[in-house]
Amino acid sequence: MNLKVGNKKVYVVSDMHNDADRFKLLLEKINFSKDDILIVAGDIFDRGAQPVELYFEILKHPNIQVIQGNHDVWLAREIMEKYAGEKSRRIYFIQYIIDHGTTDDSS
Protein backbone atom coordinates (compact mmCIF):
# COMPACT_ATOMS: atom_id res chain seq x y z
CA MET A 1 0.00 0.00 0.00
CA ASN A 2 1.23 3.51 -0.77
CA LEU A 3 -0.42 6.71 0.51
CA LYS A 4 0.64 10.32 0.90
CA VAL A 5 0.37 12.26 4.14
CA GLY A 6 1.36 15.83 3.51
CA ASN A 7 4.65 15.63 1.66
CA LYS A 8 5.47 12.18 3.01
CA LYS A 9 4.94 8.92 1.18
CA VAL A 10 3.62 6.17 3.47
CA TYR A 11 4.20 2.53 2.57
CA VAL A 12 2.82 -0.60 4.23
CA VAL A 13 4.40 -4.04 3.87
CA SER A 14 4.11 -7.34 5.73
CA ASP A 15 5.28 -10.96 5.78
CA MET A 16 8.98 -10.45 5.14
CA HIS A 17 9.86 -13.68 7.00
CA ASN A 18 13.62 -13.10 7.43
CA ASP A 19 14.25 -12.15 3.79
CA ALA A 20 16.69 -9.25 4.16
CA ASP A 21 17.73 -9.30 0.50
CA ARG A 22 14.15 -8.85 -0.75
CA PHE A 23 13.53 -6.17 1.86
CA LYS A 24 16.54 -4.20 0.63
CA LEU A 25 15.32 -4.60 -2.96
CA LEU A 26 11.92 -3.29 -1.89
CA LEU A 27 13.50 -0.21 -0.31
CA GLU A 28 15.42 0.42 -3.53
CA LYS A 29 12.38 -0.13 -5.74
CA ILE A 30 10.24 2.39 -3.85
CA ASN A 31 13.23 4.75 -3.53
CA PHE A 32 12.68 4.84 0.23
CA SER A 33 14.03 8.03 1.76
CA LYS A 34 14.31 9.64 5.19
CA ASP A 35 11.21 11.68 4.34
CA ASP A 36 9.05 8.57 3.80
CA ILE A 37 7.35 6.31 6.33
CA LEU A 38 7.27 2.52 6.12
CA ILE A 39 4.91 0.53 8.30
CA VAL A 40 5.81 -3.13 8.66
CA ALA A 41 2.54 -4.88 9.46
CA GLY A 42 3.92 -8.02 11.00
CA ASP A 43 5.77 -11.24 10.38
CA ILE A 44 9.34 -10.02 10.16
CA PHE A 45 10.63 -13.33 11.51
CA ASP A 46 10.27 -17.07 10.90
CA ARG A 47 11.02 -19.24 7.85
CA GLY A 48 13.84 -17.41 6.02
CA ALA A 49 17.59 -17.50 6.55
CA GLN A 50 18.46 -13.82 7.20
CA PRO A 51 16.84 -12.77 10.50
CA VAL A 52 19.83 -10.85 11.83
CA GLU A 53 20.42 -8.97 8.59
CA LEU A 54 16.74 -8.06 8.32
CA TYR A 55 16.51 -6.95 11.94
CA PHE A 56 19.52 -4.65 11.63
CA GLU A 57 18.37 -3.29 8.26
CA ILE A 58 15.09 -2.25 9.86
CA LEU A 59 16.94 -0.66 12.79
CA LYS A 60 18.94 1.53 10.37
CA HIS A 61 15.77 3.47 9.52
CA PRO A 62 14.09 5.48 12.28
CA ASN A 63 11.17 6.10 9.92
CA ILE A 64 10.20 2.42 9.84
CA GLN A 65 7.47 1.47 12.30
CA VAL A 66 6.85 -2.17 13.15
CA ILE A 67 3.64 -3.86 14.27
CA GLN A 68 4.20 -7.39 15.59
CA GLY A 69 2.62 -10.18 13.62
CA ASN A 70 1.73 -13.64 14.87
CA HIS A 71 5.15 -15.06 13.91
CA ASP A 72 6.92 -12.23 15.74
CA VAL A 73 4.79 -12.75 18.85
CA TRP A 74 5.45 -16.49 18.71
CA LEU A 75 9.22 -15.95 18.48
CA ALA A 76 9.22 -13.45 21.35
CA ARG A 77 7.22 -15.89 23.50
CA GLU A 78 9.60 -18.76 22.71
CA ILE A 79 12.61 -16.63 23.60
CA MET A 80 11.08 -15.35 26.82
CA GLU A 81 10.08 -18.85 27.92
CA LYS A 82 13.60 -20.11 27.29
CA TYR A 83 15.49 -17.17 28.80
CA ALA A 84 13.02 -15.56 31.25
CA GLY A 85 14.71 -13.76 34.11
CA GLU A 86 18.29 -14.35 33.01
CA LYS A 87 19.10 -11.19 31.01
CA SER A 88 17.30 -8.43 29.21
CA ARG A 89 14.85 -9.48 26.50
CA ARG A 90 16.67 -7.55 23.80
CA ILE A 91 20.04 -9.19 24.38
CA TYR A 92 18.61 -12.70 24.32
CA PHE A 93 16.42 -11.97 21.35
CA ILE A 94 19.42 -10.93 19.25
CA GLN A 95 21.57 -13.77 20.60
CA TYR A 96 18.89 -16.35 19.81
CA ILE A 97 18.69 -15.16 16.21
CA ILE A 98 22.48 -15.14 15.88
CA ASP A 99 22.84 -18.64 17.38
CA HIS A 100 20.05 -20.26 15.42
CA GLY A 101 20.06 -18.27 12.17
CA THR A 102 16.34 -18.90 11.81
CA THR A 103 13.25 -19.38 13.92
CA ASP A 104 12.34 -22.55 12.01
CA ASP A 105 12.14 -25.26 14.66
CA SER A 106 12.73 -28.08 12.15
CA SER A 107 16.52 -27.59 12.25
KAKAJO-V958422 format. One record per residue. N is the residue number from 1. RES is the residue in one letter. PHI is phi in degrees with one decimal (NA if undefined). D_CENTER is the distance of its C-alpha to the mean C-alpha in Angstrom with 1 decimal. Layout:
# KAKAJO-V958422
{{N:RES:PHI:D_CENTER} {N:RES:PHI:D_CENTER}}
This chain:
# KAKAJO-V958422
{{1:M:NA:17.6} {2:N:-137.2:19.1} {3:L:-129.3:21.2} {4:K:-119.7:23.1} {5:V:-126.7:23.5} {6:G:63.5:26.3} {7:N:-93.4:25.7} {8:K:-94.3:21.9} {9:K:-90.4:20.1} {10:V:-118.6:17.4} {11:Y:-116.1:14.9} {12:V:-128.7:13.0} {13:V:-141.6:10.7} {14:S:-149.2:9.3} {15:D:58.1:9.1} {16:M:-80.4:7.3} {17:H:42.8:7.9} {18:N:67.5:7.3} {19:D:-96.5:9.3} {20:A:-63.5:8.9} {21:D:-61.4:12.5} {22:R:-66.4:12.3} {23:F:-62.4:9.5} {24:K:-62.9:12.0} {25:L:-62.6:14.8} {26:L:-60.2:13.6} {27:L:-59.1:13.5} {28:E:-66.4:17.0} {29:K:-60.8:18.3} {30:I:-88.1:17.8} {31:N:54.5:19.0} {32:F:-60.6:16.3} {33:S:-127.0:18.0} {34:K:-65.1:18.0} {35:D:-89.2:20.1} {36:D:-93.9:17.6} {37:I:-127.8:15.0} {38:L:-121.5:11.8} {39:I:-105.9:10.6} {40:V:-96.4:7.5} {41:A:-93.8:9.5} {42:G:94.6:7.8} {43:D:59.9:7.2} {44:I:-73.1:3.8} {45:F:-103.9:6.2} {46:D:91.4:10.0} {47:R:82.9:12.5} {48:G:-75.7:11.6} {49:A:-106.2:12.8} {50:Q:-126.7:10.3} {51:P:-64.7:7.7} {52:V:-67.0:9.0} {53:E:-60.4:9.3} {54:L:-64.7:5.9} {55:Y:-56.3:5.0} {56:F:-72.4:8.3} {57:E:-64.7:8.3} {58:I:-63.3:6.2} {59:L:-63.8:8.6} {60:K:-64.9:11.4} {61:H:-115.0:11.5} {62:P:-66.9:13.0} {63:N:-96.4:13.3} {64:I:-106.0:9.8} {65:Q:-109.2:9.7} {66:V:-116.6:7.2} {67:I:-111.2:9.2} {68:Q:-66.2:8.6} {69:G:-100.6:9.8} {70:N:-62.0:12.4} {71:H:-68.1:10.6} {72:D:-67.7:8.3} {73:V:-64.8:11.7} {74:W:-58.7:13.5} {75:L:-61.8:11.7} {76:A:-60.0:12.2} {77:R:-63.4:15.7} {78:E:-60.0:16.5} {79:I:-65.5:15.7} {80:M:-65.1:17.7} {81:E:-65.4:20.5} {82:K:-74.9:20.8} {83:Y:-115.6:20.7} {84:A:-50.2:21.8} {85:G:81.1:24.1} {86:E:-86.4:24.0} {87:K:-148.9:21.6} {88:S:-63.4:19.0} {89:R:-58.0:15.8} {90:R:-63.4:13.6} {91:I:-62.2:15.8} {92:Y:-70.2:15.9} {93:F:-60.0:12.2} {94:I:-64.0:11.9} {95:Q:-62.9:15.2} {96:Y:-60.5:14.5} {97:I:-64.0:11.8} {98:I:-63.1:14.3} {99:D:-66.1:17.2} {100:H:-99.7:16.1} {101:G:71.0:14.0} {102:T:-159.7:12.6} {103:T:-98.2:12.6} {104:D:-70.5:15.4} {105:D:-81.4:18.4} {106:S:-85.2:20.9} {107:S:-84.4:21.0}}
